[in-house]
Amino acid sequence: METTIKASSEVVREYGRLFVNGGAYTLQSSRLHPESGRHYYFRPRAKGTGEELSLTAATIRRHLEGELTIGLYAINPATQRSKWVAIDADYASAMEDLLKLQYSLQQDEVETALEMSKRGGHLWIFMERPALTRECRVYIYNLALKLGMRIKGLGLAEGIEIFPRHDELRKGEFGNAIRGPLGIHRGANRRYWFYGADYDLERQIAYLNRLRQVNEEQLRGFIADKTMPPEFERTRSVPDHSFVRGSPHEFHILDHVSKVRKVGRNYVAHCPSCAEAGQDRSADNLAISIEDPRKYICWAGCTKEMIRRALGCPIPIRRSV
């Protein structure tokens, strides 16, 4: 067990300024899932009313002191902007890839913070002011491909994951959350620190504040002649002539999955929930009805709730009247 750590009000405030993009957040369950053996994240709600809770300074303090573990969303849905980009690598040669990426970013005079994790690490880039998420993604995806890095998805079970994972969000969506740094990882039962500073909350935050932040002019200079690689566009779907869409705000899974192909009466694709667990290497666990794409199922047993949560589009809780 680690020594009890206390987070000062200043540390809590600076943590929120650096990492929090909006009020929405997730909590990592303290209990293992009986089937997967994992500590899943969930959206916290108020008891009795079911109202979604907003992230507060008190919750950030509990995270930093190790009482609970929060997940942070990369995108502020009100602005479609993010304060940071995080590259998550969680496989055998992960740190080697992150160091390679860190060196290449240094050539652009982009300073990064490298955080340990259970099997690899997270590499963080901070923005001087929140930047458009698509521009952040264009920069990092092109750089990673230039370096020959594996990017998770498109049938790859292992590779780096880039947050934000969406170019923009629709009403009611939150995107994907990443474990908030400097807290306790429930699965590993330990705290992971940033390299470059003593293992102390005040010194860690001071270190992060000293890093050179990327401004919007720099970012646009990096991507002046670049676009998002087409294979990583998030809103691609197979043309569908048999189904008439209803409300424009209705969830359509074909807008959120890639490498969709027809097999009989269904489309098949990589199940997002399976992908989170490093499964579905053949990318065909998810079946989507061609006749009515609102109907879909994972043959490996993932529920719709698990699939929607993995996509960052959780199913809203219906309240009884």
Residue pairs with C-beta under 8 A, 6 or more apart in sequence:
2 66
2 190
2 191
4 65
4 66
5 64
5 65
5 66
5 191
5 201
6 65
7 15
7 60
7 61
7 64
7 65
7 201
8 201
8 202
9 57
10 202
11 64
11 201
11 202
11 205
12 57
12 60
12 61
12 64
13 57
14 205
14 209
15 60
15 64
15 182
15 205
16 55
16 57
16 60
18 83
18 84
18 126
18 205
18 208
18 209
19 72
19 83
19 84
19 180
19 181
20 55
20 60
20 72
20 83
21 72
21 73
21 74
21 75
21 76
21 81
21 82
21 83
21 130
22 55
22 73
22 75
22 76
22 77
22 78
23 54
23 55
24 43
24 52
24 54
24 55
24 73
24 77
24 174
25 44
25 53
25 54
25 55
25 59
25 70
25 71
25 72
25 73
25 177
25 180
26 41
26 42
26 43
26 44
26 70
26 71
26 73
26 177
27 41
27 42
27 43
27 44
27 68
27 69
27 70
27 71
28 39
28 40
28 41
28 68
28 69
28 70
28 71
28 179
28 185
28 186
29 39
29 40
29 41
29 42
29 186
30 39
30 68
30 186
31 39
32 38
32 39
33 39
33 40
36 277
38 187
38 277
39 186
39 187
40 309
41 71
41 177
41 309
42 309
43 52
43 314
44 52
44 53
45 51
45 52
45 53
45 317
46 52
46 53
50 317
50 319
53 59
55 70
59 68
59 70
60 70
62 68
63 69
63 70
63 180
63 182
63 183
64 182
64 183
64 201
66 183
66 184
66 191
68 183
69 179
69 180
69 183
69 184
69 185
69 186
70 179
70 180
70 183
71 177
71 178
71 179
71 180
72 177
72 178
72 179
72 180
73 174
73 175
73 176
73 177
73 312
74 82
74 84
74 85
74 86
74 133
74 163
74 164
74 165
74 175
74 176
74 177
74 178
75 81
75 82
75 133
75 164
75 166
75 168
75 169
75 174
75 175
76 82
76 130
77 169
77 171
77 173
77 174
77 175
79 130
80 132
80 133
80 134
80 168
80 169
81 130
81 131
81 132
81 133
82 127
82 130
82 131
82 133
82 136
82 164
83 126
83 127
83 130
84 124
84 125
84 126
84 127
85 124
85 125
85 127
85 136
85 137
85 139
85 140
85 162
85 163
85 164
86 122
86 123
86 124
86 125
86 162
86 163
86 178
87 98
87 101
87 122
87 123
87 140
87 144
87 160
87 161
87 162
87 163
88 117
88 120
88 122
88 160
88 161
88 162
88 163
88 178
89 95
89 97
89 98
89 120
89 121
89 122
89 123
89 159
89 160
89 161
90 117
90 118
90 119
90 120
90 161
91 119
91 120
91 158
91 159
92 119
94 119
94 120
94 121
95 120
95 121
97 149
97 150
97 160
98 114
98 120
98 121
98 123
98 160
99 114
100 147
100 149
101 123
101 143
101 144
101 147
101 149
101 160
102 112
102 114
102 123
104 143
104 146
104 147
105 111
105 112
105 125
105 143
106 112
108 222
109 212
110 125
110 212
110 214
110 218
111 211
111 212
112 123
112 124
112 125
112 211
113 123
113 124
113 126
113 194
113 195
113 196
113 207
113 208
113 211
114 121
114 122
114 123
114 124
114 194
114 195
114 196
115 121
115 122
115 123
115 124
115 181
115 192
115 193
115 194
115 195
116 192
116 193
116 194
116 195
117 179
117 185
117 192
118 185
118 187
118 188
118 192
122 178
122 179
122 181
124 181
125 140
125 214
126 208
126 211
126 213
126 214
127 136
127 213
127 214
127 215
127 216
127 219
128 213
128 214
128 215
128 216
129 215
129 216
131 214
131 216
131 219
133 164
133 166
133 167
133 168
134 167
134 168
134 228
135 219
135 220
135 223
136 164
136 219
137 162
137 164
137 167
137 228
138 223
138 226
138 227
138 228
139 219
139 222
139 223
139 226
140 162
141 151
141 162
141 228
141 229
141 232
142 223
142 226
142 229
144 151
144 160
144 162
145 151
145 229
149 159
149 160
150 156
150 158
150 159
150 160
151 159
151 160
151 161
151 162
151 232
152 158
152 159
152 160
152 161
152 275
153 159
153 232
153 258
153 270
153 275
154 231
154 232
154 258
154 259
155 259
155 270
155 281
155 282
155 283
157 275
157 278
157 279
157 280
157 281
158 278
163 176
163 178
164 175
164 176
165 175
165 176
165 234
165 312
166 173
166 175
166 176
166 234
166 312
167 228
167 234
167 235
169 175
170 249
171 249
172 249
172 313
172 316
173 312
173 313
174 312
174 313
174 314
175 312
176 311
176 312
177 312
179 185
181 192
181 194
182 191
182 192
182 193
182 194
182 201
182 204
183 191
184 190
184 191
185 191
185 192
193 199
193 204
194 204
194 207
194 208
196 207
197 203
197 204
197 206
197 207
198 204
231 258
232 258
233 258
234 256
234 258
235 255
235 256
236 258
236 260
237 252
237 254
237 255
237 260
238 254
238 260
238 261
238 262
238 267
240 254
240 290
240 293
242 290
242 291
243 290
243 291
243 292
243 293
245 252
250 294
251 308
251 313
252 293
252 294
253 288
253 293
253 294
253 296
253 307
253 311
254 260
254 267
254 288
254 293
256 272
256 311
256 313
257 269
257 270
257 272
257 286
257 288
258 269
258 270
259 269
259 270
259 283
260 267
260 268
260 269
260 288
261 267
261 268
261 269
262 268
262 290
263 284
263 287
265 289
265 290
265 291
266 287
266 288
266 289
266 290
267 287
267 288
267 289
267 290
267 293
268 283
268 284
268 285
268 286
268 287
268 288
269 283
269 284
269 286
269 288
270 280
270 283
270 284
270 285
270 286
271 279
271 280
271 285
271 286
271 298
271 300
271 302
271 307
272 286
272 307
272 310
272 311
273 298
273 302
273 306
273 307
273 309
273 310
274 280
274 285
274 286
274 298
274 300
274 302
275 310
276 310
279 285
279 300
280 286
280 300
285 298
285 299
285 300
285 302
286 296
286 297
286 298
286 299
286 307
287 296
287 297
287 298
287 299
288 295
288 296
289 295
289 296
296 304
296 307
298 306
298 307
304 315
305 314
305 315
308 314
308 315
